[in-house]
């Protein structure tokens, strides 16, 4: 039997995985300076966009399970970046809000996207920007396709 389909070079998923890891590595110096990890940075971005969200809302936006995000949020609360409180309308929900320290971190983090562009030696010409936006849209389509597929066939994802 031919096993070419199992070669790393023939995998669709590997380039996505590699790009993700390399981008996170490119962010590392800036995130270390802020004392946060990449997943914590993602949570902060969600909250900077709209403060006071439930754990479930944040998990959904980041495509994480609540049992994955809860320990992350506990560490962020210990760092005094966020507060977790029971919802006023539904005691089963935990609401997450930024602390003053979490709000102030936004200003310090505002340079991070620009620093990544500089590290990539990316020149934002109209053509490059159009290409980049097209790639981003294709990635978003892939995310939606995978999310939809996983929601449609949940039992198959347990293997």
C-alpha positions in Angstrom: 0.0 0.0 0.0 1.2 3.5 -0.8 1.3 5.8 2.2 2.1 9.1 0.5 -1.1 10.6 2.0 0.7 10.3 5.4 3.8 12.3 4.4 4.1 15.6 6.3 4.6 17.5 3.0 1.1 16.3 1.8 -0.8 17.5 4.9 -3.1 20.5 4.7 -3.0 21.0 8.5 0.8 21.2 8.9 1.4 24.6 7.2 -1.4 26.1 9.4 0.1 24.6 12.5 3.6 25.8 11.5 2.4 29.4 10.7 0.5 29.6 13.9 3.5 28.5 16.0 5.9 30.9 14.1 3.5 33.8 14.5 3.2 33.1 18.3 7.0 32.9 18.5 7.3 36.3 16.7 4.9 37.8 19.3 6.9 36.2 22.2 9.3 39.1 22.9 6.5 41.7 23.1 4.3 39.4 25.2 7.1 38.6 27.6 7.6 42.3 28.1 4.0 42.6 29.1 4.2 39.5 31.3 1.5 37.6 29.4 1.1 34.6 27.2 -0.4 34.5 23.8 -3.7 32.9 25.0 -3.9 35.6 27.7 -3.3 38.2 25.0 -6.2 36.8 23.0 -8.5 37.0 26.0 -7.5 40.6 26.6 -8.2 41.5 23.0 -11.7 40.0 23.3 -12.3 42.1 26.4 -10.7 45.2 25.0 -13.2 45.0 22.2 -16.2 44.6 24.6 -15.7 44.4 28.4 -17.8 42.2 30.6 -18.4 39.0 28.8 -19.3 35.6 30.1 -16.8 32.8 30.1 -18.8 31.0 27.5 -18.8 34.0 25.2 -15.1 34.4 25.4 -14.5 30.7 24.9 -16.8 30.7 21.8 -14.9 33.7 20.3 -11.6 32.0 20.9 -12.8 28.6 19.8 -11.9 27.1 23.1 -13.7 24.8 25.5 -14.7 26.3 28.8 -12.6 23.7 30.7 -9.6 25.0 28.8 -10.3 28.7 29.3 -11.2 28.6 33.0 -7.7 27.9 34.3 -6.4 30.6 32.0 -8.9 33.1 33.4 -8.0 32.1 37.0 -4.3 32.8 36.3 -5.3 36.2 34.7 -7.3 37.0 37.8 -4.4 36.2 40.0 -2.3 38.6 37.9 -5.0 41.2 38.6 -5.8 41.7 34.8 -9.4 40.5 35.1 -12.2 39.9 37.6 -14.6 36.9 37.5 -17.9 37.4 39.1 -21.3 35.6 39.0 -23.7 37.1 36.6 -26.3 39.4 38.2 -29.1 37.9 36.0 -28.0 34.2 36.0 -25.9 32.9 38.9 -24.8 29.9 36.7 -22.9 32.3 34.4 -19.5 33.7 35.3 -18.8 37.2 34.0 -15.3 38.4 33.1 -14.4 42.1 33.3 -11.1 43.9 32.9 -9.4 45.5 36.0 -7.8 48.9 35.7 -4.5 47.0 35.2 -6.1 45.1 32.3 -7.4 48.2 30.7 -4.0 50.0 31.0 -2.3 47.0 29.4 -4.1 47.8 26.1 -2.0 50.9 25.6 1.2 49.0 26.1 0.0 46.2 23.8 -1.1 48.6 21.0 2.3 48.3 19.3 2.3 44.5 19.1 0.6 44.2 15.6 2.9 46.8 14.2 5.9 45.0 15.6 4.8 41.8 14.0 4.5 43.6 10.6 8.1 44.9 11.1 9.5 41.5 12.0 7.9 40.1 8.8 9.5 42.9 6.8 6.1 43.4 5.4 5.6 46.5 3.3 1.9 47.5 3.4 1.4 48.4 -0.3 -2.2 48.3 -1.6 -1.4 45.1 -3.4 0.1 43.4 -0.3 -2.8 44.5 1.8 -5.3 43.2 -0.7 -3.4 39.8 -0.8 -3.2 39.7 3.0 -6.9 40.5 3.4 -7.8 37.8 0.9 -5.7 35.3 2.8 -7.3 36.3 6.1 -10.8 35.9 4.5 -9.8 32.4 3.2 -8.6 31.4 6.7 -11.8 32.7 8.2 -13.8 30.6 5.7 -11.7 27.5 6.6 -12.4 28.2 10.3 -16.2 28.4 9.6 -16.1 25.3 7.5 -14.3 23.3 10.2 -16.5 24.7 13.0 -19.6 23.8 11.0 -18.3 20.3 10.2 -17.4 19.6 13.9 -20.8 20.8 15.1 -22.6 18.7 12.5 -20.6 15.5 13.3 -19.7 15.8 17.0 -19.4 12.0 17.7 -16.8 11.6 14.9 -14.6 14.2 16.7 -14.2 12.0 19.8 -11.9 9.6 18.1 
